[in-house]
Amino acid sequence: MGERLYGLDWLRIGAFGLLIFYHIGMFFVSWEWHIKSPEPVAWAELPMLALSPWRLSLLFLVSGVASAHLLVKSRVGAFARSRTARLLIPLLAGMILFVPPQPWVELTVQHDYAKNFGAFWTEDYFRFGELNGIVLPTWNHLWFVAYLWVYSLVLALLAAVLPTQVKGALVRGGSGLLSGWRVFVLPLLALWALRMTLFPIFEETHAFADDWYNHAAYGLVFAIGLMLAHSEVVRASFVAWRRPALLLAVLGYAGYAAAHLAFPDEAPETSVAMLAVIRLLRTCEGWGAIVALVGTALHWSPRDSAPRRYLTDAIFPYYIAHQTIIVLVAFWLRPLGWGNGAMFATLVTATVLGCALFHELGRRAGPLRPLFGLKAPERRSKVQPAVAH
């Protein structure tokens, strides 16, 4: 499988960083979210549209690459245990400890909920039911972690039960399907088909059990990430098609943004043909951006560095903490009547500093490090070194 692809590490770091800015932006646009600015910024939706079609698919693809590398380096059982420790433990800790302020703020701001946070957490949060339409307890933005954990266990199961010949045939077949121009065209057509067929039926819920459109789309790009890790041909195809993909992404974004202005939220009166065009433009932007970014990261191929190691370690704790920090800081600032510029600058500063503090606390938490999304400290050997006499 070769050496570690450090360019993809930087791509993962950048994708999570953009996700943090995206969630800060959710406070300012008109789209539904936990807490909103009193004065929405209509033009801010346009840069948000430049990220929304590919930001999460890219994370699932890069996670597929990382999962393949981890599985090759360990036995199936060890891989499953490792993924559970790194994903399920912080997911449960997040749902119990870190996420609850988000639904409390949403209930307080949007539903006139009167209880303080302590009373909410002890009396209402663990009801395992709905409160004013909000399902509690919840994983909110940590749904990505839940999905990735399940996909990792499915991968482990397949690796355990499939014969070696079958796994080899799958790799060869996938490599052929994603070689040359096919890496550019076939996933695009498949993702567009899913958007046209499953999305109108299931939409996007992030509730796992009924989220079949997302499972199909994210499962597909996760599988492409597996192929990217296993096949030099697929990696070379991403690199070769990065420039045409960038052009496609730019053109797709221009058309999708124009369509968004003309047909906001895919209005019910939009014709089937126009919906097909809008969704094709969205898919062109999304898959074009992914091929361009992944191809560029592979072509760049930087060396290892201390900043990469630090940020690779930090980015998952940042992801766990960032949305709660954004929601709480917005909740505290909203009554002050500040302008959107001052609010944005404060939210960015507070979120970065809060995430850095969360990470640094996690690094020093000893056996509690997994709660913060960090590896548990390595056990010291009980064998005493021999002493020369």
C-alpha positions in Angstrom: 0.0 0.0 0.0 3.1 2.2 0.2 4.0 5.1 2.5 1.6 7.4 4.3 0.0 10.0 2.1 0.8 13.2 4.0 -0.9 15.4 1.4 -4.2 13.6 2.3 -3.5 14.3 6.0 -3.3 18.0 5.2 -6.4 17.7 3.1 -8.3 16.2 6.1 -7.0 18.9 8.4 -8.2 21.6 5.9 -11.6 19.9 5.4 -12.3 19.9 9.2 -11.1 23.5 9.4 -13.5 24.5 6.7 -16.3 22.6 8.5 -15.7 24.7 11.6 -16.1 27.9 9.5 -19.2 26.4 7.8 -20.9 25.9 11.1 -20.0 29.4 12.2 -21.6 30.5 8.9 -24.8 28.6 9.8 -25.5 31.2 12.5 -25.6 34.0 9.9 -27.6 32.4 6.9 -31.3 31.8 6.8 -31.0 28.0 6.8 -32.4 26.1 9.8 -30.0 25.7 12.7 -29.8 25.7 16.5 -29.5 29.5 16.9 -29.7 32.3 14.3 -28.5 35.8 13.9 -31.2 38.4 14.4 -30.2 39.8 11.0 -29.5 37.0 8.5 -26.9 37.7 5.8 -28.3 36.7 2.4 -25.1 36.9 0.5 -23.3 34.6 2.9 -25.3 31.7 1.4 -23.2 31.9 -1.7 -19.8 31.0 -0.2 -21.6 28.3 1.9 -22.9 26.8 -1.3 -19.3 26.5 -2.4 -18.7 24.1 0.4 -21.9 22.2 1.1 -21.9 19.8 -1.9 -18.5 18.2 -1.0 -17.4 19.0 2.5 -18.7 15.9 4.2 -18.2 13.5 1.2 -14.5 14.5 1.2 -14.2 13.6 4.9 -15.8 10.1 4.3 -13.4 9.5 1.3 -10.3 10.5 3.3 -11.6 8.3 6.2 -11.9 5.4 3.8 -8.2 5.9 2.9 -7.2 6.0 6.6 -9.3 2.9 7.4 -7.7 0.9 4.6 -4.2 1.8 5.9 -5.2 0.9 9.5 -6.7 -2.4 8.5 -3.6 -3.4 6.5 -1.4 -2.7 9.5 -3.4 -4.8 12.0 -5.6 -7.9 12.3 -9.3 -7.5 11.8 -10.2 -7.9 15.4 -7.6 -5.3 16.5 -8.9 -2.9 13.8 -12.5 -3.2 15.1 -11.4 -2.7 18.7 -9.2 0.3 17.7 -12.0 2.0 15.7 -14.4 1.4 18.5 -12.1 3.0 21.0 -11.3 6.0 18.8 -14.9 6.6 17.6 -17.5 5.1 19.8 -16.1 6.2 23.1 -15.8 9.9 22.1 -19.2 9.7 20.5 -20.9 8.5 23.7 -18.9 11.0 25.7 -19.9 13.7 23.3 -23.6 12.8 23.5 -23.5 12.8 27.3 -21.1 15.6 28.1 -20.3 17.9 25.2 -23.4 18.1 22.9 -26.3 18.8 25.5 -25.8 22.6 25.5 -26.8 22.6 21.8 -30.3 21.4 22.2 -30.7 23.4 25.4 -29.8 26.6 23.5 -32.2 25.6 20.7 -35.1 24.9 23.0 -34.4 28.2 24.9 -34.2 30.4 21.9 -36.7 28.8 19.6 -39.2 27.2 22.0 -39.2 29.5 25.1 -37.8 26.7 27.2 -37.5 28.1 30.8 -35.3 25.6 32.7 -31.6 26.3 33.2 -29.0 24.0 31.7 -28.5 22.0 34.9 -32.2 21.2 35.1 -32.4 20.4 31.4 -29.5 18.0 31.6 -30.7 16.2 34.7 -34.5 16.2 34.0 -35.1 16.4 30.2 -32.0 15.5 28.2 -32.0 11.7 28.9 -35.8 11.3 28.2 -35.1 9.1 25.1 -38.0 10.8 23.3 -39.0 14.2 21.8 -39.2 17.6 23.4 -40.8 20.2 21.2 -39.8 18.1 18.2 -36.2 17.7 19.2 -35.1 14.1 19.8 -33.2 13.7 23.1 -30.5 12.6 23.8 -28.9 13.5 20.5 -25.6 13.3 18.7 -26.1 16.5 16.6 -22.9 17.2 14.6 -21.3 14.0 15.9 -23.5 11.9 13.5 -20.4 11.7 11.3 -18.6 9.8 14.0 -21.4 7.4 14.4 -21.6 6.7 10.7 -17.9 6.3 10.4 -17.8 3.8 13.3 -20.5 1.7 11.6 -18.9 1.8 8.2 -15.6 0.8 9.9 -17.2 -2.3 11.5 -18.9 -3.2 8.2 -15.4 -3.0 6.6 -14.0 -5.2 9.4 -16.8 -7.8 8.9 -16.2 -7.9 5.1 -12.5 -8.3 5.6 -13.1 -11.2 8.0 -15.6 -13.2 6.0 -14.6 -12.6 2.4 -12.0 -15.0 0.9 -8.7 -13.5 -0.1 -9.4 -14.2 -3.8 -12.7 -12.3 -3.6 -11.0 -9.3 -1.9 -8.4 -9.3 -4.6 -11.0 -9.4 -7.3 -12.9 -6.5 -5.7 -9.7 -4.4 -5.6 -8.9 -5.2 -9.2 -12.4 -4.5 -10.4 -12.7 -1.2 -8.4 -9.3 -0.2 -9.8 -10.5 -0.8 -13.3 -13.8 1.1 -12.7 -11.9 4.1 -11.4 -9.0 4.2 -13.8 -8.4 7.2 -16.2 -11.5 9.2 -17.1 -13.7 6.8 -15.2 -12.7 8.2 -11.9 -14.0 11.6 -13.2 -17.2 10.4 -14.8 -18.6 7.2 -13.1 -18.8 8.4 -9.5 -20.3 11.7 -10.7 -23.1 9.8 -12.6 -23.7 7.5 -9.6 -23.9 10.4 -7.1 -26.3 12.2 -9.5 -28.4 9.1 -9.8 -28.6 8.8 -6.0 -29.6 12.5 -5.8 -32.3 12.0 -8.3 -33.7 8.8 -6.9 -33.1 8.3 -3.1 -32.8 11.9 -2.0 -36.5 12.8 -2.8 -37.6 9.8 -0.8 -35.3 9.8 2.2 -33.7 13.3 2.2 -31.0 13.8 4.8 -31.9 13.1 8.4 -28.5 12.1 10.1 -30.6 9.8 12.2 -28.9 6.7 10.8 -31.9 4.3 10.7 -33.8 6.1 8.0 -30.9 8.0 6.3 -30.6 5.8 3.2 -29.7 8.5 0.8 -26.7 9.5 2.9 -25.7 5.9 3.5 -25.7 5.3 -0.2 -23.7 8.5 -1.1 -21.3 8.4 1.8 -20.9 4.7 1.6 -19.9 5.1 -2.0 -17.2 7.7 -1.4 -16.0 5.7 1.6 -15.5 2.8 -0.7 -13.7 5.0 -3.2 -11.4 6.0 -0.4 -10.6 2.3 0.2 -9.7 1.9 -3.5 -7.6 5.1 -3.4 -5.5 3.5 -0.7 -5.1 0.2 -2.4 -4.6 1.2 -6.0 -1.8 3.2 -7.5 -3.8 3.4 -10.7 -6.7 5.1 -8.9 -4.3 7.6 -7.2 -2.7 8.4 -10.6 -6.2 8.9 -12.1 -7.1 11.5 -9.4 -3.8 13.3 -10.1 -4.3 13.2 -13.9 -7.8 14.6 -13.8 -7.4 17.2 -11.1 -7.3 20.2 -13.5 -10.4 19.2 -15.5 -12.1 18.4 -12.2 -11.3 21.9 -10.9 -12.9 23.5 -14.0 -15.9 21.3 -13.6 -16.2 22.3 -10.0 -16.1 26.0 -10.8 -18.6 25.8 -13.6 -20.9 23.6 -11.5 -20.7 26.0 -8.6 -21.5 29.0 -10.8 -24.5 27.2 -12.2 -25.7 25.8 -8.9 -25.4 29.2 -7.2 -27.4 30.9 -10.0 -30.0 28.1 -9.7 -30.1 28.6 -5.9 -30.9 32.3 -6.4 -33.6 31.6 -9.0 -35.1 28.5 -7.3 -34.4 28.7 -3.6 -34.6 25.4 -1.7 -35.7 23.6 -4.9 -39.2 25.2 -4.7 -42.1 22.8 -5.2 -43.1 24.5 -8.5 -39.7 23.7 -10.0 -40.1 21.3 -12.9 -38.6 17.8 -12.9 -36.2 18.8 -15.7 -35.0 21.8 -13.9 -34.5 19.8 -10.7 -32.5 17.3 -12.7 -30.3 20.2 -14.0 -29.9 21.7 -10.5 -28.9 18.4 -8.9 -26.5 17.7 -11.8 -24.8 21.1 -11.3 -24.6 20.4 -7.5 -23.0 17.0 -8.2 -20.6 18.4 -10.7 -19.4 20.9 -8.2 -19.2 18.3 -5.4 -17.4 15.5 -7.2 -15.3 17.9 -9.3 -14.1 19.6 -6.1 -13.2 16.2 -4.5 -11.2 15.0 -7.5 -9.4 18.3 -7.8 -8.6 18.5 -4.1 -7.6 14.8 -3.7 -5.6 14.9 -7.0 -3.8 18.1 -5.9 -3.0 16.7 -2.4 -1.6 13.5 -4.0 0.5 15.5 -6.5 1.8 17.8 -3.8 3.0 14.9 -1.7 4.7 16.9 1.1 7.1 15.4 3.7 6.2 14.8 7.3 6.4 17.7 9.7 5.8 18.7 13.3 2.8 20.9 12.4 1.2 18.0 10.5 1.6 15.7 13.4 0.2 18.2 15.9 -2.8 19.1 13.8 -3.5 15.5 12.8 -3.8 14.8 16.5 -5.8 18.0 17.3 -8.4 18.0 14.5 -10.7 15.4 16.0 -10.9 17.0 19.4 -11.5 20.3 17.6 -14.3 18.7 15.7 -15.9 17.3 18.8 -15.9 20.6 20.6 -16.4 23.3 17.9 -20.2 23.3 17.4 -21.0 23.4 21.1 -18.6 26.4 21.5 -20.2 28.2 18.5 -23.7 27.7 19.8 -22.9 28.8 23.3 -20.9 31.8 22.3 -23.6 32.9 19.9 -26.2 32.4 22.6 -24.2 34.7 25.0 -23.5 37.3 22.3 -26.9 37.4 20.6 -28.6 39.7 23.3 -25.8 42.3 23.0 -27.0 43.6 19.7 -23.6 43.5 18.0 -23.3 43.8 14.2 -22.7 40.7 12.2 -19.0 41.6 11.5 -18.2 41.8 15.2 -20.2 38.7 15.9 -18.3 36.8 13.2 -14.9 37.9 14.4 -15.7 37.0 18.0 -17.2 33.6 17.1 -14.1 32.7 15.0 -11.7 33.8 17.8 -13.7 32.1 20.6 -14.1 28.9 18.6 -10.4 28.5 17.8 -9.3 29.3 21.3 -12.0 27.1 22.8 -11.1 24.2 20.6 -7.4 24.6 21.4 -8.1 24.6 25.1 -10.3 21.5 24.7 -7.5 19.7 22.9 -4.8 20.7 25.4 -7.0 19.5 28.3 -7.5 16.3 26.4 -3.8 15.8 25.9 -3.2 16.0 29.6 -6.2 13.9 30.6 -4.2 10.6 31.0 -6.6 7.6 30.8 -9.5 10.0 30.0 -7.9 11.0 26.7 -10.3 8.8 24.6 -13.2 10.9 25.8 -11.7 13.9 23.9 -11.1 11.8 20.8 -7.4 11.1 21.5 -5.5 7.9 21.7 -5.2 6.4 25.2 -1.7 6.6 26.7 0.4 3.7 25.9 0.9 1.2 28.7 4.3 1.0 30.1 5.8 -2.4 30.1 5.9 -4.1 33.6 9.1 -6.0 32.7 12.0 -4.4 34.5 15.2 -3.9 32.5 18.0 -6.1 33.3 20.7 -4.6 35.5 24.3 -5.4 34.8 26.2 -6.7 37.9 
